[in-house]
Amino acid sequence: MGNLLYVIAVILIIIWIFGAFITPFGGNIIHVLLVIAIIAILLRVIRGAA
């Protein structure tokens, strides 16, 4: 399950880059999903370190 989180975050980053530089699609939805994925990863890292 943890690796799936990282895969989803990488996919969101790729979609964000593609949307930002090639064609504007998804707009705010991609940004919101990307922020949620980053927060989830940070929480996982913090819990793992504690």
Phi and psi in degrees as GROMACS dihedral restraints (atoms count N, CA, C in turn):
[ dihedral_restraints ]
;  ai    aj    ak    al  type     phi  dphi    fc
    3     4     5     6     1   -65.8    20    10
    4     5     6     7     1   -40.9    20    10
    6     7     8     9     1   -66.3    20    10
    7     8     9    10     1   -32.2    20    10
    9    10    11    12     1   -62.7    20    10
   10    11    12    13     1   -36.5    20    10
   12    13    14    15     1   -61.8    20    10
   13    14    15    16     1   -43.7    20    10
   15    16    17    18     1   -66.5    20    10
   16    17    18    19     1   -38.9    20    10
   18    19    20    21     1   -63.6    20    10
   19    20    21    22     1   -44.2    20    10
   21    22    23    24     1   -62.6    20    10
   22    23    24    25     1   -41.4    20    10
   24    25    26    27     1   -62.7    20    10
   25    26    27    28     1   -42.5    20    10
   27    28    29    30     1   -65.3    20    10
   28    29    30    31     1   -42.2    20    10
   30    31    32    33     1   -61.7    20    10
   31    32    33    34     1   -42.2    20    10
   33    34    35    36     1   -63.6    20    10
   34    35    36    37     1   -38.8    20    10
   36    37    38    39     1   -64.5    20    10
   37    38    39    40     1   -42.3    20    10
   39    40    41    42     1   -63.7    20    10
   40    41    42    43     1   -43.9    20    10
   42    43    44    45     1   -63.6    20    10
   43    44    45    46     1   -39.5    20    10
   45    46    47    48     1   -63.4    20    10
   46    47    48    49     1   -45.4    20    10
   48    49    50    51     1   -62.7    20    10
   49    50    51    52     1   -45.6    20    10
   51    52    53    54     1   -59.4    20    10
   52    53    54    55     1   -45.2    20    10
   54    55    56    57     1   -69.2    20    10
   55    56    57    58     1   -33.4    20    10
   57    58    59    60     1   -75.6    20    10
   58    59    60    61     1   -33.7    20    10
   60    61    62    63     1  -108.9    20    10
   61    62    63    64     1   -17.2    20    10
   63    64    65    66     1  -113.7    20    10
   64    65    66    67     1   -55.4    20    10
   66    67    68    69     1  -145.7    20    10
   67    68    69    70     1   135.7    20    10
   69    70    71    72     1   -79.3    20    10
   70    71    72    73     1   100.9    20    10
   72    73    74    75     1  -136.0    20    10
   73    74    75    76     1   148.8    20    10
   75    76    77    78     1    81.8    20    10
   76    77    78    79     1   -34.0    20    10
   78    79    80    81     1    41.4    20    10
   79    80    81    82     1  -113.4    20    10
   81    82    83    84     1   -69.0    20    10
   82    83    84    85     1   -28.8    20    10
   84    85    86    87     1   -62.7    20    10
   85    86    87    88     1   -44.1    20    10
   87    88    89    90     1   -62.9    20    10
   88    89    90    91     1   -41.2    20    10
   90    91    92    93     1   -63.9    20    10
   91    92    93    94     1   -42.8    20    10
   93    94    95    96     1   -64.5    20    10
   94    95    96    97     1   -46.3    20    10
   96    97    98    99     1   -62.8    20    10
   97    98    99   100     1   -38.0    20    10
   99   100   101   102     1   -65.2    20    10
  100   101   102   103     1   -42.8    20    10
  102   103   104   105     1   -64.1    20    10
  103   104   105   106     1   -42.1    20    10
  105   106   107   108     1   -62.4    20    10
  106   107   108   109     1   -42.6    20    10
  108   109   110   111     1   -63.8    20    10
  109   110   111   112     1   -41.7    20    10
  111   112   113   114     1   -66.0    20    10
  112   113   114   115     1   -41.7    20    10
  114   115   116   117     1   -62.8    20    10
  115   116   117   118     1   -42.3    20    10
  117   118   119   120     1   -62.9    20    10
  118   119   120   121     1   -40.6    20    10
  120   121   122   123     1   -66.5    20    10
  121   122   123   124     1   -43.7    20    10
  123   124   125   126     1   -62.2    20    10
  124   125   126   127     1   -42.2    20    10
  126   127   128   129     1   -62.2    20    10
  127   128   129   130     1   -38.3    20    10
  129   130   131   132     1   -66.3    20    10
  130   131   132   133     1   -41.4    20    10
  132   133   134   135     1   -66.4    20    10
  133   134   135   136     1   -43.1    20    10
  135   136   137   138     1   -64.2    20    10
  136   137   138   139     1   -43.4    20    10
  138   139   140   141     1   -65.3    20    10
  139   140   141   142     1   -35.8    20    10
  141   142   143   144     1   -69.6    20    10
  142   143   144   145     1   -31.7    20    10
  144   145   146   147     1   -79.4    20    10
  145   146   147   148     1   -24.4    20    10
